[in-house]
Amino acid sequence: MHSSSEQKLLEKVQHELLTQYASQLLEKEHSGCHALLRDDKVEDLSRMYRLFSRITRGLEPVSQIFKQHVTNEGTALVKQAEDAASNKKRRRTWLVCKNRFLYGKSLSCMTSM
């Protein structure tokens, strides 16, 4: 192959394989960008970044998926912290009520003697 046609061929192949199928590749259930982020597949994400950076606006959908992932993870962490704080408050309230009940019972037993 002549060196002048190599770049043109590479661009055409990238266009046909990446641009045409970008959303399908990025949204695959077990190997798409969501799955790679969820499973912390850093090397695979790095390869995906390098691959999609070669095409015009190829990183835009990757960045949107990344933004959505960070937002979802952050929201989940905040909810988890709020739930933990709420559970801690409920346990404390339950212990106070239990102690008051037990103290009240023991006090009434002592006064009835």
C-alpha positions as CSV (number, residue, x, y, z in Angstrom):
1,M,0.0,0.0,0.0
2,H,1.3,3.4,-0.9
3,S,2.0,5.6,2.2
4,S,-0.2,8.5,0.9
5,S,-3.3,6.2,0.8
6,E,-2.6,4.7,4.3
7,Q,-3.9,7.8,6.2
8,K,-7.0,8.1,4.0
9,L,-7.8,4.5,4.5
10,L,-7.3,4.7,8.2
11,E,-9.6,7.7,8.4
12,K,-12.2,5.9,6.4
13,V,-12.0,2.7,8.5
14,Q,-12.2,4.8,11.7
15,H,-15.3,6.6,10.4
16,E,-17.0,3.4,9.3
17,L,-16.2,1.5,12.5
18,L,-16.3,4.1,15.1
19,T,-18.5,7.0,14.0
20,Q,-21.2,4.8,12.6
21,Y,-21.3,2.4,15.6
22,A,-20.2,4.8,18.4
23,S,-23.4,4.7,20.4
24,Q,-23.7,0.9,20.1
25,L,-20.1,0.4,21.2
26,L,-20.4,2.8,24.1
27,E,-23.7,1.5,25.4
28,K,-23.0,-2.3,25.2
29,E,-24.3,-3.9,28.4
30,H,-21.2,-5.8,29.4
31,S,-18.4,-3.9,27.6
32,G,-19.7,-0.4,27.0
33,C,-18.5,2.7,28.8
34,H,-21.0,2.4,31.6
35,A,-19.8,-1.1,32.4
36,L,-16.2,-0.2,32.2
37,L,-16.7,2.7,34.7
38,R,-18.9,0.6,37.0
39,D,-16.3,-2.2,37.0
40,D,-13.3,0.1,37.3
41,K,-11.7,-1.1,34.1
42,V,-9.1,1.6,33.9
43,E,-7.0,0.1,31.1
44,D,-10.0,-0.6,29.0
45,L,-11.3,2.9,29.6
46,S,-7.9,4.2,28.5
47,R,-8.1,2.3,25.3
48,M,-11.6,3.5,24.7
49,Y,-10.4,7.1,25.2
50,R,-7.5,6.8,22.8
51,L,-9.8,5.1,20.2
52,F,-12.6,7.7,20.4
53,S,-10.2,10.7,20.6
54,R,-9.2,9.9,17.0
55,I,-12.6,10.8,15.5
56,T,-14.3,14.2,15.3
57,R,-16.4,14.8,18.4
58,G,-15.8,11.2,19.5
59,L,-15.2,12.0,23.1
60,E,-18.4,14.0,23.5
61,P,-20.6,10.8,24.2
62,V,-17.8,9.4,26.4
63,S,-17.7,12.6,28.5
64,Q,-21.5,12.5,28.8
65,I,-21.5,8.9,30.0
66,F,-18.7,9.8,32.4
67,K,-20.6,12.8,33.7
68,Q,-23.7,10.7,34.2
69,H,-21.6,8.0,36.0
70,V,-20.0,10.6,38.4
71,T,-23.4,12.2,39.1
72,N,-25.0,8.8,39.8
73,E,-22.2,7.6,42.1
74,G,-22.1,11.0,44.0
75,T,-25.9,10.9,44.5
76,A,-25.7,7.3,45.7
77,L,-22.9,8.2,48.2
78,V,-24.9,11.2,49.5
79,K,-28.0,9.1,49.9
80,Q,-26.0,6.4,51.7
81,A,-24.6,9.0,54.1
82,E,-28.0,10.4,54.8
83,D,-29.5,7.0,55.4
84,A,-26.6,6.1,57.8
85,A,-27.2,9.3,59.7
86,S,-31.0,8.7,59.8
87,N,-30.5,5.1,61.0
88,K,-28.1,6.3,63.7
89,K,-30.7,8.8,64.9
90,R,-33.4,6.1,64.8
91,R,-31.2,3.8,66.9
92,R,-30.5,6.5,69.4
93,T,-34.2,7.3,69.7
94,W,-35.0,3.6,70.1
95,L,-32.4,3.2,72.8
96,V,-33.7,6.3,74.7
97,C,-37.3,4.9,74.5
98,K,-36.1,1.5,75.6
99,N,-34.2,2.9,78.5
100,R,-37.1,5.1,79.6
101,F,-39.5,2.1,79.4
102,L,-37.1,-0.2,81.4
103,Y,-36.4,2.6,83.9
104,G,-40.1,3.3,84.3
105,K,-40.8,-0.4,84.8
106,S,-38.1,-0.9,87.4
107,L,-39.1,2.3,89.2
108,S,-42.7,1.1,89.3
109,C,-41.6,-2.3,90.7
110,M,-39.6,-0.6,93.4
111,T,-42.4,1.7,94.5
112,S,-44.9,-1.2,94.6
113,M,-42.7,-3.1,97.0
